[in-house]
Amino acid sequence: MNYPLNNLPERTVKPRNSGITMVMDKGLSLRQVEDFIEVGGPYTDIVKLGWATSFVTPNLDEKLKIYRRAGIPVYFGGTLFEAFIVRNQFDDYCRILDKYKMEHVEVSDGSIEIEHDIKCEYIRKLSQRMIVISEVGSKDVQKIFAPYKWIKLMNAEIEAGSWKVIAEARESGNVGIYRDSGEVRQGLVDEILTQIPEEKIIWEAPQKAQQVWFIKLIGANVSLGNIAPSDVIPLETLRLGIRSDTFDHFLKF
């Protein structure tokens, strides 16, 4: 921080197990990545190359090197995993992960239909090679899971070897744990937290109002995902209670 300010919530430090900020890179150029890291790097814990953008991203090797030189882990979005699985190319996918020296991998089923036992088996296999982040929830706005099912799926994936489970919202923040208006399904979140430790969950929260809601519910060290690169600094001020939306939340005199 650039100067002292009292009565701020204590933030975890890197490498974090909670309070994670997962950033969504939807196609930044090499220069944009460098500019982003200069400003947002200290507050970014992990970067996802959104859905299957890595397939069409120019200079992919160099982009990965820039993130790694900054000490920021990066991984391919879960939709790329699904694109390989639906084509019966799991071994090819593993070779791609090896080729690009990936240390993290996302396993999801938001766009395909797959038996959950089979999904968990992929998690088990991949967790023997790297750190697995799995995603629960559908990208289809018409598919609404009951709270007990979210809990059952999350527990099974954690037991299968997932380091963290992501609560699905898409990059738009209007499915999964949110209504199509972007409003949080509060009852669903409350039910999930009765059974799943909050430090095991990354809540996708691309919209400011969603970030504020989770910070007020769980605290400064809630793990949030699908954060736009331009929102990393604003999010950190929300976490610290130095933006109007959370200004009074952490003050203790």
Secondary structure, 3 states (H helix, E strand, C coil): CCCCCCCCCCCCCCCCCCCCEEEEECCCCHHHHHHHHHHHHHHCCEEEECCCHHHCCCCHHHHHHHHHHCCCCEEECHHHHHHHHHCCCHHHHHHHHHHCCCCEEEECCCCCCCCHHHHHHHHHHHHCCCEEEEEECCCCCCCCCCHHHHHHHHHHHHHHCEEEEEECCCCCCCCCCECCCCCECHHHHHHHHHHCCHHHEEEECCCHHHHHHHHHHHCCCCCEEEECHHHHHHHHHHHHCCCHHHCCCCCCC
